[in-house]
Amino acid sequence: MIQHSQLSPESLRSKIHRREIRFGGNKKLKIYGLLSCRSGKRMRKENRIFFINEKEALQNNYRPCGHCMREAYKKWRNYRFL
């Protein structure tokens, strides 16, 4: 888990390009999603964090975004309410 505020713009672009960062998340809401998600792009920089993969996000108790990861969100929701 990497906080956005810890990265320079150049470092962030480099990590995304090298696929060291594949998902973004909101640390206050505990939601993760695709870097291209409209909802994620609107969040404040101080709330934004990045993950290498989905497994890392799930291990840190983040849930999938209901907008950009609809299928993963449905599975998470159904599993949670069993």
N, C-alpha and C positions, 0 to 999 in steps of 0.2 A: 504494500500500500504506500503510495507516494502522494504527498500533498502538493497541490498546484503551486502554492506559495513558495515551495522549496525549489522550484525549477525556473530557470530562465526561459524566455521564449525560444531561444535557439536549442537549448537542451530538450525542451518538450517536443519540438518538431523532430529532432534527431531520434528521440526514443520512440515516437510514433512511427517514423519512417522505418526504423529497424525492428518494429513490432515488439518492442520491450514494453509498450503500453498499448493495450487493446480495448480497455473498457474504462469508463469514467463513472464517478459516483458522487453522491451528495452525502457528506458525513453527518449532517444533522438529521436528514430523513432516512438514512441507511438504505438508499436505493442505488443500484448500479445499472448502467445501460451502455449502448453503443456510443462511440465518440461522435457520431453523426446525428444523434438524437436532438430534436428541436428543444425539448424540455431541458436536457442537460446543458445545452449551449446558453440557456438563459440564467443559470444559477450563478451565484456570486463566487468569485474566485476563491475566497477564503473558505467556502464550503465544499469546493471541488477536490476530489482525490482521484487517483488513477490506480488501476489494477492491471496486472500482467495477463490474467485470464479469469474466467468465470469462477473457477474453483477457489481462487484467492478471495474473490468478493464474497462467495457463499461461506467460506471459512470464517470471515470477519462479520458474519451475520447481516449481510446486506441482501435485499430482495431485488429481483429483476424489475426493471421499469415496465409499467403497463402500456406504454406507448410504443417504444421501439423494440421491445422483446416480449410481445404479446403472448406467444406460445409458452415461453419459459415462465412468464408471470402466471398464466393459468395453471400450469403444473405446480408451481410454488403455492398458489392459493389453495388448490384442491388438496395438496399434501398437508398443508397447515391446518385445514379444517376437518381432517379425518377423525 
